[in-house]
Amino acid sequence: MLGAGEMGSRWTREIWQPFRDRMELAGLVDPNPAALDKAGDWLGLPLAARFADVREAFATVDANYCCVVTPPDHHREAVELACAHTMDILSEKPIADTLEACGAITRALQVAGVRMMVTQNYRYTRRILTLKQAIADLGAVNYAVARYASSWWPKRRGDAPSGGSAVPLASERARSGSRLTSCRLSALPLSKGYRNALIES
Ligand SMILES: NC(=O)c1ccc[n+]([C@@H]2O[C@H](COP(=O)([O-])OP(=O)(O)OC[C@H]3O[C@@H](n4cnc5c(N)ncnc54)[C@H](O)[C@@H]3O)[C@@H](O)[C@H]2O)c1
């Protein structure tokens, strides 16, 4: 498990809990000692299974797969390490922070033959499924306009003016919004053309 921050804690405390009889958490990585200790203590993980360094963790832990819940600019490194250890990946969205990093991830997965799934948990919430059904009831939709009206952005990240991102479509939260729009319309979240552009980038 890579990342014991805000979302990483949700994974360890909520998302994985129903599966504890079927899976064993082999290791936890976070360079922030407070986050690592808090999550490690809650899980009852031995100190030998807690790592501040992601490279050391991959070199030490033998696992069937890894779960990447680190900030987007660390996803590429995690995926490349997982590929080097032929470890399948379940990753938080987005794939990565830049198109270049997404391309590198795509290529690394292809070369290693490693599977990676990027989560989008909101797709399966009741409000999204309900809206999706309502749109389906309309019949074929040829054209849709979506306005991303939310302007929240955690001030703690410090890279956007308070009250919202100056470039909303460059923010990961806005990307969540646009992905949900395509999900509601049953569009493919990643078109073949875009996928090819990623591979070529
Ligand atoms: N699906 C959702 O609803 C949802 C919600 C919030 C965040 N996210 C995603 O989850 C991921 C993490 O976001 P967050 O809100 O938890 O961020 P966060 O800043 O709260 O936590 C990230 C944690 O990762 C740690 N970290 C940094 N580099 C690391 C590395 N190389 N190896 C291991 N740990 C490392 C940091 O110390 C920190 O504790 C992002 O990809 C984000 O987009 C998803």
The ligand as an SDF file (V2000), in Angstrom:
LIG
                    3D

 44 48  0  0  0  0  0  0  0  0999 V2000
  -11.1410    8.7320   -5.4430 N   0  0  0  0  0  0  0  0  0  0  0  0
  -11.2860    9.7590   -4.6310 C   0  0  0  0  0  0  0  0  0  0  0  0
  -12.3800   10.0810   -4.1940 O   0  0  0  0  0  0  0  0  0  0  0  0
  -10.0680   10.5350   -4.2260 C   0  0  0  0  0  0  0  0  0  0  0  0
  -10.1650   11.5480   -3.2740 C   0  0  0  0  0  0  0  0  0  0  0  0
   -8.9930   12.2120   -2.8990 C   0  0  0  0  0  0  0  0  0  0  0  0
   -7.7770   11.8790   -3.4800 C   0  0  0  0  0  0  0  0  0  0  0  0
   -7.7300   10.9100   -4.4210 N   0  0  0  0  0  0  0  0  0  0  0  0
   -6.4580   10.5360   -5.0550 C   0  0  0  0  0  0  0  0  0  0  0  0
   -5.6810    9.8290   -4.0840 O   0  0  0  0  0  0  0  0  0  0  0  0
   -4.3060   10.1270   -4.2690 C   0  0  0  0  0  0  0  0  0  0  0  0
   -3.7300   10.6700   -2.9540 C   0  0  0  0  0  0  0  0  0  0  0  0
   -4.4380   11.8440   -2.5980 O   0  0  0  0  0  0  0  0  0  0  0  0
   -4.6000   12.2860   -1.0610 P   0  0  0  0  0  0  0  0  0  0  0  0
   -5.7460   13.2300   -1.0190 O   0  0  0  0  0  0  0  0  0  0  0  0
   -4.5980   11.0830   -0.1700 O   0  0  0  0  0  0  0  0  0  0  0  0
   -3.2360   13.1090   -0.8520 O   0  0  0  0  0  0  0  0  0  0  0  0
   -2.5060   13.3890    0.5420 P   0  0  0  0  0  0  0  0  0  0  0  0
   -1.5760   14.5000    0.2330 O   0  0  0  0  0  0  0  0  0  0  0  0
   -3.5090   13.5550    1.6320 O   0  0  0  0  0  0  0  0  0  0  0  0
   -1.7200   12.0410    0.8370 O   0  0  0  0  0  0  0  0  0  0  0  0
   -0.7060   11.5520    0.0180 C   0  0  0  0  0  0  0  0  0  0  0  0
    0.2520   10.7700    0.8750 C   0  0  0  0  0  0  0  0  0  0  0  0
    1.2250   10.1590    0.0320 O   0  0  0  0  0  0  0  0  0  0  0  0
    2.4770   10.2710    0.6720 C   0  0  0  0  0  0  0  0  0  0  0  0
    3.5220   10.1160   -0.3420 N   0  0  0  0  0  0  0  0  0  0  0  0
    4.1330   11.0510   -1.1010 C   0  0  0  0  0  0  0  0  0  0  0  0
    5.0330   10.4730   -1.9120 N   0  0  0  0  0  0  0  0  0  0  0  0
    4.9840    9.1470   -1.6640 C   0  0  0  0  0  0  0  0  0  0  0  0
    5.6720    8.0280   -2.1970 C   0  0  0  0  0  0  0  0  0  0  0  0
    6.5930    8.1470   -3.1650 N   0  0  0  0  0  0  0  0  0  0  0  0
    5.3770    6.7980   -1.7020 N   0  0  0  0  0  0  0  0  0  0  0  0
    4.4420    6.6500   -0.7470 C   0  0  0  0  0  0  0  0  0  0  0  0
    3.7460    7.6830   -0.2130 N   0  0  0  0  0  0  0  0  0  0  0  0
    4.0200    8.9170   -0.6820 C   0  0  0  0  0  0  0  0  0  0  0  0
    2.4500   11.6380    1.3410 C   0  0  0  0  0  0  0  0  0  0  0  0
    3.4170   11.7180    2.3960 O   0  0  0  0  0  0  0  0  0  0  0  0
    1.0230   11.6620    1.8680 C   0  0  0  0  0  0  0  0  0  0  0  0
    0.9120   11.1250    3.1880 O   0  0  0  0  0  0  0  0  0  0  0  0
   -4.2210   11.1090   -5.4470 C   0  0  0  0  0  0  0  0  0  0  0  0
   -3.9380   10.3950   -6.6270 O   0  0  0  0  0  0  0  0  0  0  0  0
   -5.6070   11.7170   -5.4890 C   0  0  0  0  0  0  0  0  0  0  0  0
   -5.9760   12.1240   -6.7840 O   0  0  0  0  0  0  0  0  0  0  0  0
   -8.8450   10.2240   -4.7960 C   0  0  0  0  0  0  0  0  0  0  0  0
  1  2  1  0
  2  3  2  0
  2  4  1  0
  4  5  1  0
  4 44  2  0
  5  6  2  0
  6  7  1  0
  7  8  2  0
  8  9  1  0
  8 44  1  0
  9 10  1  0
  9 42  1  0
 10 11  1  0
 11 12  1  0
 11 40  1  0
 12 13  1  0
 13 14  1  0
 14 15  2  0
 14 16  1  0
 14 17  1  0
 17 18  1  0
 18 19  2  0
 18 20  1  0
 18 21  1  0
 21 22  1  0
 22 23  1  0
 23 24  1  0
 23 38  1  0
 24 25  1  0
 25 26  1  0
 25 36  1  0
 26 27  1  0
 26 35  1  0
 27 28  2  0
 28 29  1  0
 29 30  1  0
 29 35  2  0
 30 31  1  0
 30 32  2  0
 32 33  1  0
 33 34  2  0
 34 35  1  0
 36 37  1  0
 36 38  1  0
 38 39  1  0
 40 41  1  0
 40 42  1  0
 42 43  1  0
M  CHG  2   8   1  16  -1
M  END
$$$$
